[in-house]
Amino acid sequence: MKIKVLLRGFLVKYFNGEKERVIEVEDGLSARQVVERLGISIEHKSFGFVAVNGMRVMIDDQLKDGDELKVYPRLSGG
């Protein structure tokens, strides 16, 4: 299946500065599995959350062909 992945903030470093890519992965993968395949550790303190097709979802939600996965860093500031 093909999905569009958009990285936000400093996470663009995982795409060599690009903000988005269309990637092909096996059917039935979860958002967690895709994020980890990109080399992003969801256990790292700087990981924030994911959204699929504009809606915040649980990291273990399954993706479908054509989905748009956005990966956000943890927000900080004050």
N, C-alpha and C positions, 0 to 999 in steps of 0.2 A: 504494500500500500504506500501511497505517497502522502506525506504530510508537510505542511509549511511550519517551520520552526522560527520563531522570532525571539531574539535574546535582547534583554534590556540592561541598561546601565553598563557596569564594567564587565558583565558576562559576554559582551561582544568579543572579548579576547579569545573565546573558544571557537569563533568563526573568523579569526584573523582580522578583526575589526569590522566585519560585515554584520549587519543587524538581522538579516534573515536569509534562510535557505530552504529550498524544497529538497527533502530527503526521502529516500525509499527505505522502508523497514518492513519486517515481516508483519503479517496480519495479527491483530490481537494484542499488540504490546501495550503496556500501561505508560502513562506519562513518566513515571519513575524510571522505567526501563529505557526510554528514549533519552531522558536527561542524563542518566548514568552513562549511556553509550556516547554521549557528547563529551564525557570526561568531567562532568559537573557533579560534585558530591552533594547530595541533599542533606548530608549530616554536617556539612561545613557551616559555621556560624553565619556566613555571608549569604547563604541560600535563602530565598524568601518564599515564593509560592509559584504555582503555575495556573494558567487559564487556558481553556479550550474553547475556541470559537467565541471569545469575548466574555466567557463566564469563568469565574474562579472555581476550580474543581479540586477534589482530593487527589493527591499524588498517585494513588494506585488506580485511578479511573482508567478504563480501557479507551484507547484511541481508535478512530475509524478512518478509512480512506478519505482523504480530502480535508481532514481536520487541520485547524490552525492552532498550534501549541505555542503559547508565550511563556517564557521563563523569566521570572523577576528576581532580582537580588533583594536581600533584606533591606528595608528602608531605615535610614538613621538620620539623625539631625535633631534639631530642637529649637 
